[in-house]
Amino acid sequence: MNRTIKKEMDNAVEDSVFSAGELLVGIDGKIAFHHYAGKSREDTHFDIASLTKPICTATLAAIMI
């Protein structure tokens, strides 16, 4: 499964879905999976706050429709 996730993330970068990304999965306080794709590196960090605007906008648009 880890190879599939890595492959999909790398393909998304190649297809210009996003320029860089990081996926970290933790289970019981331990890192179960961690992968960087694109121009991100180990010292590059992303936060979930960057999702606030599109999620709120999409939700409000759906409510209005």
N, CA, C and O of each residue as an XYZ file, in Angstrom:
260
protein
N       0.822     -1.194      0.000
C       0.000      0.000      0.000
C       0.870      1.262      0.000
O       0.543      2.240     -0.674
N       1.966      1.244      0.747
C       2.841      2.416      0.800
C       3.373      2.789     -0.574
O       3.461      3.971     -0.904
N       3.728      1.792     -1.379
C       4.231      2.068     -2.730
C       3.156      2.716     -3.584
O       3.455      3.594     -4.393
N       1.906      2.293     -3.415
C       0.794      2.867     -4.176
C       0.593      4.328     -3.806
O       0.397      5.167     -4.685
N       0.637      4.638     -2.528
C       0.460      6.019     -2.080
C       1.594      6.891     -2.608
O       1.352      7.986     -3.117
N       2.817      6.413     -2.491
C       3.967      7.168     -3.007
C       3.821      7.411     -4.504
O       4.044      8.523     -4.984
N       3.447      6.372     -5.234
C       3.294      6.478     -6.683
C       2.219      7.500     -7.045
O       2.420      8.320     -7.942
N       1.084      7.457     -6.359
C      -0.009      8.390     -6.644
C       0.384      9.824     -6.333
O       0.053     10.736     -7.092
N       1.082     10.032     -5.235
C       1.544     11.385     -4.911
C       2.537     11.887     -5.949
O       2.448     13.032     -6.392
N       3.476     11.044     -6.337
C       4.464     11.427     -7.347
C       3.793     11.688     -8.698
O       4.169     12.621     -9.408
N       2.798     10.866     -9.053
C       2.055     11.089    -10.301
C       1.286     12.406    -10.261
O       1.208     13.109    -11.269
N       0.725     12.740     -9.116
C      -0.019     14.004     -8.987
C       0.905     15.196     -9.205
O       0.505     16.189     -9.812
N       2.131     15.102     -8.717
C       3.107     16.174     -8.943
C       3.435     16.252    -10.432
O       3.466     17.342    -11.004
N       3.675     15.117    -11.054
C       3.985     15.094    -12.481
C       2.836     15.642    -13.324
O       3.070     16.266    -14.359
N       1.583     15.410    -12.882
C       0.401     15.882    -13.609
C       0.006     17.304    -13.222
O      -1.040     17.794    -13.649
N       0.833     17.969    -12.418
C       0.609     19.358    -11.971
C      -0.655     19.533    -11.139
O      -1.259     20.605    -11.142
N      -1.058     18.482    -10.425
C      -2.172     18.618     -9.486
C      -1.735     19.510     -8.328
O      -2.503     20.347     -7.855
N      -0.509     19.326     -7.880
C       0.124     20.199     -6.891
C       1.627     20.147     -7.127
O       2.143     19.190     -7.704
N       2.320     21.183     -6.675
C       3.763     21.238     -6.929
C       4.575     20.488     -5.881
O       5.695     20.055     -6.152
N       4.023     20.338     -4.705
C       4.718     19.631     -3.628
C       3.688     19.176     -2.603
O       2.613     19.763     -2.481
N       4.022     18.147     -1.886
C       3.110     17.666     -0.861
C       3.814     16.770      0.129
O       4.901     16.253     -0.126
N       3.176     16.603      1.249
C       3.709     15.746      2.301
C       2.542     15.019      2.940
O       1.504     15.621      3.215
N       2.707     13.739      3.174
C       1.682     12.948      3.835
C       2.322     12.231      5.010
O       3.287     11.484      4.846
N       1.779     12.465      6.188
C       2.263     11.815      7.394
C       1.078     11.157      8.075
O       0.072     11.808      8.354
N       1.200      9.872      8.340
C       0.147      9.123      9.018
C       0.702      8.632     10.340
O       1.733      7.961     10.387
N       0.012      8.972     11.404
C       0.429      8.520     12.721
C      -0.594      7.578     13.325
O      -1.800      7.785     13.196
N      -0.106      6.551     13.980
C      -0.970      5.595     14.664
C      -0.408      5.382     16.063
O       0.751      5.002     16.233
N      -1.244      5.634     17.053
C      -0.843      5.466     18.455
C       0.437      6.241     18.793
O       1.298      5.750     19.523
N       0.547      7.457     18.250
C       1.688      8.309     18.557
C       2.965      7.970     17.817
O       4.010      8.567     18.080
N       2.899      7.024     16.898
C       4.076      6.639     16.122
C       3.835      6.898     14.641
O       2.708      6.777     14.161
N       4.883      7.251     13.922
C       4.763      7.509     12.490
C       4.653      6.174     11.756
O       5.565      5.347     11.789
N       3.503      5.988     11.089
C       3.275      4.754     10.337
C       3.675      4.912      8.870
O       4.075      3.945      8.222
N       3.565      6.137      8.351
C       3.905      6.399      6.952
C       4.248      7.863      6.805
O       3.574      8.721      7.376
N       5.297      8.161      6.040
C       5.693      9.550      5.817
C       6.327      9.633      4.437
O       7.292      8.924      4.152
N       5.788     10.496      3.579
C       6.318     10.629      2.219
C       6.251     12.083      1.773
O       5.268     12.780      2.024
N       7.309     12.527      1.112
C       7.389     13.853      0.502
C       7.312     13.677     -1.005
O       7.892     12.741     -1.555
N       6.604     14.569     -1.668
C       6.525     14.513     -3.128
C       6.810     15.895     -3.700
O       6.516     16.912     -3.073
N       7.371     15.917     -4.869
C       7.657     17.184     -5.538
C       8.844     17.896     -4.947
O       9.842     17.270     -4.589
N       8.739     19.210     -4.843
C       9.872     20.023     -4.404
C       9.984     20.117     -2.888
O      10.817     20.867     -2.380
N       9.172     19.381     -2.167
C       9.283     19.408     -0.708
C      10.467     18.564     -0.260
O      10.902     17.642     -0.950
N      10.968     18.908      0.906
C      12.096     18.188      1.495
C      11.755     17.875      2.950
O      10.675     18.210      3.436
N      12.660     17.251      3.605
C      12.411     16.886      5.001
C      12.177     18.113      5.875
O      11.437     18.035      6.855
N      12.790     19.235      5.541
C      12.607     20.436      6.358
C      11.490     21.343      5.846
O      11.316     22.451      6.351
N      10.728     20.881      4.842
C       9.562     21.621      4.355
C       8.347     21.135      5.130
O       8.134     19.931      5.268
N       7.556     22.064      5.634
C       6.379     21.672      6.406
C       5.138     22.360      5.856
O       5.168     23.541      5.512
N       4.075     21.624      5.780
C       2.791     22.131      5.333
C       1.831     22.041      6.512
O       1.990     21.200      7.397
N       0.847     22.906      6.511
C      -0.148     22.807      7.579
C      -1.543     22.762      6.978
O      -1.746     23.132      5.821
N      -2.476     22.318      7.755
C      -3.841     22.151      7.267
C      -4.562     23.491      7.089
O      -5.622     23.548      6.465
N      -3.998     24.552      7.627
C      -4.629     25.865      7.497
C      -4.779     26.286      6.044
O      -5.683     27.055      5.716
N      -3.924     25.802      5.180
C      -4.023     26.170      3.768
C      -5.275     25.605      3.112
O      -5.623     26.011      2.003
N      -5.950     24.685      3.769
C      -7.191     24.111      3.235
C      -8.437     24.866      3.676
O      -9.523     24.608      3.156
N      -8.309     25.779      4.609
C      -9.467     26.462      5.175
C     -10.291     27.203      4.128
O     -11.508     27.028      4.068
N      -9.655     28.021      3.309
C     -10.404     28.826      2.331
C     -11.150     27.973      1.311
O     -12.346     28.192      1.121
N     -10.514     27.016      0.647
C     -11.282     26.245     -0.338
C     -12.384     25.386      0.277
O     -13.442     25.215     -0.328
N     -12.149     24.848      1.462
C     -13.178     24.022      2.095
C     -14.366     24.886      2.493
O     -15.510     24.506      2.247
N     -14.117     26.037      3.102
C     -15.210     26.940      3.491
C     -15.959     27.462      2.277
O     -17.189     27.507      2.275
N     -15.223     27.857      1.245
C     -15.857     28.375      0.036
C     -16.734     27.316     -0.630
O     -17.865     27.603     -1.020
N     -16.223     26.108     -0.759
C     -16.994     25.036     -1.375
C     -18.234     24.702     -0.559
O     -19.307     24.473     -1.118
N     -18.092     24.673      0.753
C     -19.233     24.372      1.617
C     -20.308     25.447      1.511
O     -21.492     25.140      1.377
N     -19.888     26.709      1.572
C     -20.859     27.810      1.454
C     -21.523     27.838      0.081
O     -22.717     28.119     -0.022
N     -20.763     27.550     -0.972
C     -21.348     27.510     -2.312
C     -22.381     26.390     -2.414
O     -23.446     26.575     -3.003
N     -22.064     25.225     -1.837
C     -23.010     24.111     -1.861
C     -24.279     24.442     -1.087
O     -25.376     24.077     -1.512
N     -24.145     25.119      0.030
C     -25.313     25.522      0.827
C     -26.186     26.490      0.028
O     -27.412     26.377      0.021
N     -25.535     27.445     -0.646
C     -26.292     28.445     -1.412
C     -27.016     27.814     -2.611
O     -28.102     28.255     -2.986
N     -26.415     26.793     -3.201
C     -27.046     26.133     -4.354
C     -28.239     25.328     -3.868
O     -28.920     24.689     -4.670
